[in-house]
Amino acid sequence: MEDTEPGKADPAAEPQTAPAAEPKTAPAAEPQTAPAAEPKTEPAAESRTDPAAADGGQPEPAPPASGDESRIGGAGGKTRKKKRLRRTRRIALAVLLILLVPLLTAETALRVNYMGDPADGTYTRNRDAIWLGHAWVDGRKKDADLAAFARRVKATGIRDLYVHTGPMEHDGSLPKSLYPRARWLVDGVHEQLPGVRVQAFLGDVLATESPDGMRLEQAGTRAAVVDSARQVLDVGYDGVHLDLEPLHSGDLDYLSLLDDVRAVTRARHAQLSVAAHQIDPLPGFHSFWGTVAGHPKWWSQAYFGQVACRVDQIAVMSYDTMQPLESLYGGYVAQQTSLALEVTPPTTHLLMGLPFYHENRFGHWNHAETVAAAVRGVRLGLSRTDADRERFGVAAYIDFAATEEDWASYRDGWVR
């Protein structure tokens, strides 16, 4: 998700040539001689020279056929071409195998990871969350919408709402004109859904892979983000939810920003939560992918842990995984759940993302990334790593794209 929606850029055989024809020349005419007189003698051996040379003349070479290669070097050239072609094919095959074998191995491991049964009790801890669109604070949503949403949420484990309130400007500031109905929403949720917290979802695009965007290396920008956090808490929000992308693994300026924002939220007894990138499925994979694709995408597990210990809640954007099959996606989510649990302090609330949206593109296949597969993957990862973790849940993205099937899969598979 970028500045408006979590997880996505936008939320409201070398040709074969026939060998050259062999030049064809007519055979030289055999000279006619009169029969030799008797007595018969052994015929003389036939001269191997051109008949014309016998008369002292120079042999006349046959002209090459028009458009053909000369005999000198023609066959050798074709042989060199064939050798080059064979060498090219061998290199291509070797490269293909180098790329495919690790990929197939990794995908097989994900399929195996999706096998088995989740442990008993690996269901909601009533600490789930959902991302909500901007319509909830800009005036498009009304009382009837809030009442209908409250009825849907009451029977679930959802306790945090990440409401899109930004995007922030690239300098870190937040125009107040973006959220005129924020107070209405906060008050309404507190009244109709007691115990549910409303957090201001603030995001922006970072200038990490393009010249445009927010620059966290600038102290003034970070200070402005902290001011924006104060600004939304003044409105009545119960917390601040940051989503800054694309955020590269190891970014120390981001860690500094989190420290500064958390000082503000703690002083207000409010929550600080973040949307987190996925963890390297293989050690150092973010470096490899950054070199190949120019977009690292993943975080190292160590960096994920550094972020997790600085916030109250960390929600993994465990979707947009490029997995082509439901079983592979579920196995991937199981792996991500285990990796995240291993480095998230027990005092930090960990949430795994559920895809409540439907797209078909290279990074996200709708038939594969289903809520049912994600829930099963979460339960498997939880079962294998820390089945009794209390501060744990799932986070659904996003309300306005969700279908009844999405809600049913969440309730039947996780809430029970």
N, C-alpha and C positions, 0 to 999 in steps of 0.2 A: 504494500500500500504506500502510496506516495502522499502528496499533501492533502488529498481529499478522500482517499479510500485506502484502507490497509490492504496491502498485498498486490495492488495493481497501480499502473501509472496514472489512471484517472478514476475516483469514487463518486460524486453526485451521479573407347577403344579407339585409339588412333585410327583414322579411316584406312581401310585396306585398299591398296592400289594394285591393279593387275600388273604382273611382270612384263617388262618391255618385250615386244616381239623379236624373236631371233632373226637377224637379217638373212634373207634367202638369196643365194647366188646360183646361177646356172652352172653345172659342171663343165669344165673346159673340154672341148671336142678332142677325141683321140685321133692322132694323125694317121692317115691312111697311107700304107707303103706297099709296094709291089711284092709279090711272093718271092722268097729267095730261091735261087737256082739250086738244082741237085748237084752234088750229093747234099742230103739233108744234114743240117748241123743243129745243135742245141740252140734254140732261139735265145737271142741276147736278152739280158734282163731289161725290163722296161725302165726307161729313164724316169727318174723322180723329179726332173726339172720341168718347168713350164715349156711347152712346145715352142713357144716363141723364142725362148732363150737359145734353143738349138740353132736358130738362124742368126744368132748374134744380137737379136733385139732385146728390148727390156719387157718383162712381163707387165701386162696392164691389169692393175687390181680392179676387181669388180666394185662399182660404186655402192656405198651403203644405201639401204632402203631409206626413203625419205621419212624423217621423223623418228627413226630408231637410233638407239645408242650404238656406238661402234663396238666391235667385239672386244677392243682393248679396254679393260676396266669395267665393262658392263656387268659381267657376272660377279666380279668382286664387290661392286657397289651394292648389288642386290643382297649379297651375303651380309655386308655390313649393316644394311637396313634391317634385315631379319634379326641380327644379333642385338641391335639397339632396341628393337621392338620387344624381344624376349626379356631383355634386361629391364626395360620400363615396366613390363607386366609383373616381373618378379618383385621389383621395388614397391609397386602399388599393392601387391598382395601382402607383402611384409608389413607395410604401413597399416593396411586394413586389419591385419591380424593383431598388430600392436594395440590398435584402438579398440577392436571388438572384444578381444579375449578378456581384458579387465572389466569392460562394460557388462559383458554377459555374466561374468563371475559375480559382479556386484548385484546385478538384477536377480540372479539366482539366490543370492544371500537374502535379498529383500523378500522374495517369495517364501523362503523358508522361515523368515522372521514373522510372517503373517500366519504361520501354522500354530496349532495348539489352542488351548482354551484359556481365557482370562481367569484369574483367581476370583473366588467368591468375594463379594464385598467391594469390588473395584467399580463403584458407581459414584454418582455425584456426592460431593461433600457440601453441597449447597454453597459453593464458592465460584460459581460460573459467571460468565460475563457475555455481553453482546455489544458489538459496535453498531451505533445508530447514525443515520445520515443527517445531513445539515438541515433538512426540512423541519426537524424538531425545534430548532431555535431561531429560524428566520421568518416565522410567521405562517408557514404553509400548514403545519399541523394544528389541529383544534382540540377542544375538550373531548369530543367523541373519539378522536384518534387515540388520545391518551387512555381513555377508559377501556377501549378495545385492547390496547397493548397491555394494560394492567391485567385484564382478565386472562390473557394468553400467558403472561409471565408468572402469575401467582402459583401455578402448579408445577413450576420448574425449579431448578437450582440456581437461577440467575440472581446475583446480588450486586453486580456492578454494571453500569451502563457507561460506555465510552462514546460520548456524544460529540459528533464533529462540530467544532466551534471555530476553527480556523478557516482557511490556512493563514499562518503567519506571513508577514512580509519577509523578504529575503534579509532584511536588516534585523529581524527578530521581533519586530513590533506586531501588535494585533489590533486591527481596527475594531472599535466597539460596534460599529454599524453592522458587523457580521452576525451578531447574536442578540437581536432585540428582544427575543422571547425566552431567553435563557432562564430568567427568574421564574417565569410561568412554569417552565418544565420542571425545574428543581422543586418548587413548592408542590406541584401536582404529583410528582413521583413520591415525595416524602409523605404526602397525604394518602395516596392510593396504594402505595407499595412500601409500607414501613420496613425499614432495615435495608432497603436498596439504595446504593450510593450512585450519585450522578457525577461523572468525571468529565472534565473538558478535554476533548481529543484535539490536540494542537499538533499540526504537522507542517512540513514544507519539504521542498526538494533541495538537496544539498549540492553544492558545486564541486562534487567529487569526480564526476565523469563528463561534465560539460562546463562551459564557462559561466553559465547562469545558475543561480541558486544561492542558498544560504551558506555562509563561510564560517564554520565554527572556530577556525583558527584565529578569528578576530575577536578580541576580548570584548569589544563594544557590542558585537552581535550576541555573544553569550549573555551579557548583562541585560540586553533587551529581552531575551527569551525569559530570563528570570523575572523581569518586570511583567511580562505577559502572564506568567504563572500567578503572580500576585493579583493581577487584574481580574482573572477569572475566579479566583478564590474570593475576591471582594464581592462578586456577584452572588455567591452562595454555593458554588460548586463544591463537592465533597473531595475533589482531588484533581490532579493534572495528569493527563495521559499523553506522552510524547511519541510521535512517529516521524522520525527524520530519516529520509532515504535519498539515494543509496548510501548507507553508512558502512564504511569499510572496516574490516576487522583490525583491531589494534588502535583505533582512533582515540588518542589520549585527550583531545579537546572535548570529545563527547563525555568522557568520564568526568572531566572537570565540571562540565555543565550539569551533569547529574548531581554531583556533590553540592553545587550551589542551589539548584532547584529544591533538592531535598531539605536543605536547611530551612527554606521557606515553608514547605509543606509540613514539616515536623512542627514548626512553630505554630502552625494553624491547626494542628491535629488532623491534617488531611493526608490523602493518599498520593504517592507518586508511582505511576505505572508507565511502562513503555511497551511498544510493539517491537519485538526482537526478530532479527534475521535468523534463518535456520543455521544449524551447526554443521561443520564439515562432516559429510558422510564418510569421508576418508581423510586421514590426517593430512593437513596442508592443502586440501582440495580447493580452498578459496584462492590460494596463490596460483595454482594451475589454471583454474577457470578464468582468473583475472588476466593471465597472460594470453590465453586462447581467445577469450571472448571480450576482454576489456571491461568486464563487469564481475567482480569477485563473488558477489551474491551471498556467500556463506560467511559465518564467523567461525573462528577457531573456538574449540570448546573452552579453552582457558579464558578467552576474551568474553565469551558468554557469561562465564562465572564472575568475571570482574564487573560486568554490568549488573548481574543479578544481585550481587551483594550491596549495591548502591540504591536499590529501589524497594518499594513495598510489594509491587506486583510486576511480573514479567510475562508477557503474552507472546508466545512463539507464532509467527505467521507460517504455520505448517500447511501451506497450500501453495499453488503455483510451483509444483515440484518437477514438472516435465515427465512424470510417470505415465506410461500409456495404458496400464491395466489397473483395475481396482485392487487386485491382490498385491501388486507392487506398490501402489500408493499406500495401502494399509500397512504393509511391511515397513515402508519408509517412515510413516508416522510413528510406528512402534519404536523404530530406531531413534528418531528424534526425541521421543519422550524419554527414553532411557538416557540418552546423552545429556539432555537438559536436567533431568533429575540428579544425575551424578555430580553436577557442579552448582546447583542452586541451593543456597542455604535453606535449612528447614524453616527459618524465620521469614523467608520470602515466599510469597504466594505465586506459584507457577501455574500458568494456564496454557493449554495447547489449542491452537486455532482449528475451527471447523469451517468448511467452505459452504456457507449459506448463499452461494451465488452460482451462476451457470454460464460458462464461456467455453468456447472451443478455439484454442490457439496452441502454439508450440509449448508454452509454459504450463498450460492448464487444460486438461482434457476432461470435459464434463462427465463423460461416461466412466472415467477412472476416479476422479477426485470427488467421491461422494461422502456425505455425512456419515452413512453407515460404516463405510470402510475406515474413516477417520476415527470414529468412536471405538471400533474394535481395535484399531491400532493403538489408540491411547490406553485402552484397558490392558492390552498385552504388554506394552512398555511399562506401565505402572506395576503390573503383576510381577514382572521379572526384576524390577529394580528397587522399588520402594512402595510395596502394596499398601502400607499403612500411612503414607504421607497425608497429613491433614490439610496443609495449605496447598491445595491442588484443585484444578478444575479445567473446564474447557471454555473457550471464547468463540462465539459464533460471529462470522462476518458474512453478510451484513443484513440488517433488518429489511430494507426495501427490496432486496432481491430474493429473499427467502420464499420457498414454496411450502405448501402444507406437508409435502413429503419430507422436506428438510426438518421441519419441526417434529414430525412424527418419528423420524430416525433418531433425533436427539433424545426425545422423551423415552422411546422404547429401548434404545440401546444404552443410555446413560442415566436417565433419571429413574426409570422403573417405578 
